[in-house]
């Protein structure tokens, strides 16, 4: 997401940005960049084709929050939570909520 995208996203109003601040979005995006550097193992890669339709719908609505149970059982969770907390989030729940709202606001704007 570019800086221009961020600038367009945050002032979208409460209906789209759902109370997001520029700082929250920036911290979330910073954490995603760092989390993407943690190597995945084959067992971590789960296909959505195995999930039931209700689970897929939940993943589409709240992709980060719905992935928390799987994230918490990942061998690399301790590294991930350290990155999340280093970016200023108090918990993985807060991080996931900001991520979900960021995705929804960005999707609504595009």
C-alpha positions as CSV (number, residue, x, y, z in Angstrom):
1,X,0.0,0.0,0.0
2,X,1.5,3.3,-1.0
3,X,1.6,6.5,1.0
4,X,-1.1,8.0,-1.3
5,X,-3.3,5.0,-0.5
6,X,-2.8,5.6,3.2
7,X,-3.6,9.3,2.8
8,X,-6.8,8.4,1.0
9,X,-7.7,5.7,3.5
10,X,-7.6,7.4,6.9
11,X,-9.8,10.4,6.2
12,X,-12.5,8.2,4.7
13,X,-14.8,8.8,7.7
14,X,-16.1,6.6,10.4
15,X,-18.2,4.5,8.0
16,X,-15.2,3.3,6.0
17,X,-12.2,3.8,8.3
18,X,-14.0,2.7,11.4
19,X,-12.0,5.0,13.7
20,X,-8.6,4.1,12.2
21,X,-5.8,6.6,12.7
22,X,-2.9,7.0,10.3
23,X,-0.6,5.9,13.0
24,X,-2.5,2.6,13.5
25,X,-2.5,1.9,9.7
26,X,1.2,2.7,9.5
27,X,2.1,0.5,12.4
28,X,0.0,-2.4,11.0
29,X,1.7,-2.1,7.6
30,X,5.1,-2.0,9.2
31,X,4.3,-5.1,11.1
32,X,3.1,-6.9,8.0
33,X,6.4,-6.2,6.2
34,X,8.3,-7.6,9.1
35,X,6.0,-10.6,9.6
36,X,6.3,-11.5,5.9
37,X,10.1,-12.0,6.5
38,X,9.4,-14.9,9.0
39,X,9.8,-18.1,6.9
40,X,6.8,-20.4,6.6
41,X,6.9,-24.1,6.7
42,X,4.8,-26.3,4.5
43,X,2.6,-27.2,7.4
44,X,1.8,-23.5,8.0
45,X,0.4,-23.2,4.5
46,X,-3.3,-24.1,4.7
47,X,-5.5,-23.9,1.7
48,X,-8.9,-22.2,2.0
49,X,-10.3,-24.9,-0.2
50,X,-10.4,-27.2,2.9
51,X,-12.5,-24.8,4.9
52,X,-16.3,-24.8,5.0
53,X,-18.2,-21.9,3.4
54,X,-19.0,-20.2,6.8
55,X,-15.3,-20.2,7.7
56,X,-14.4,-18.8,4.3
57,X,-16.9,-16.0,4.8
58,X,-15.5,-15.1,8.2
59,X,-12.0,-15.1,6.7
60,X,-13.2,-12.6,4.1
61,X,-14.9,-10.3,6.6
62,X,-12.2,-10.5,9.3
63,X,-9.1,-12.1,7.8
64,X,-6.7,-11.3,10.6
65,X,-9.0,-11.9,13.5
66,X,-10.2,-15.2,12.1
67,X,-6.6,-16.3,11.6
68,X,-5.6,-15.7,15.3
69,X,-6.3,-19.3,16.5
70,X,-4.0,-20.7,13.7
71,X,-1.4,-18.1,14.3
72,X,-1.3,-18.9,18.0
73,X,-0.4,-22.5,17.4
74,X,2.3,-21.6,14.9
75,X,5.9,-22.4,15.9
76,X,6.9,-18.9,14.9
77,X,4.2,-17.2,17.0
78,X,6.7,-15.9,19.6
79,X,8.6,-14.1,16.9
80,X,5.4,-12.7,15.4
81,X,4.0,-11.4,18.7
82,X,7.3,-9.7,19.4
83,X,7.1,-7.9,16.1
84,X,3.5,-6.9,16.8
85,X,4.3,-5.6,20.2
86,X,7.4,-3.8,19.0
87,X,5.1,-1.9,16.6
88,X,3.1,-0.7,19.6
89,X,0.2,-3.0,19.6
90,X,-0.9,-4.3,23.1
91,X,-1.9,-7.7,21.8
92,X,-2.5,-9.8,18.8
93,X,-6.2,-9.1,19.1
94,X,-5.6,-5.4,18.8
95,X,-3.3,-5.9,15.8
96,X,-5.8,-8.2,14.1
97,X,-8.7,-5.7,14.7
98,X,-6.6,-2.9,13.1
99,X,-5.7,-5.2,10.3
100,X,-9.3,-6.2,9.6
101,X,-10.4,-2.5,9.6
102,X,-7.6,-1.5,7.4
103,X,-8.4,-4.1,4.8
104,X,-12.1,-3.2,4.9
105,X,-11.5,0.5,4.6
106,X,-9.0,0.0,1.8
107,X,-11.3,-2.3,-0.1
108,X,-14.2,0.1,0.3
109,X,-12.1,2.9,-1.2
110,X,-10.9,0.9,-4.2
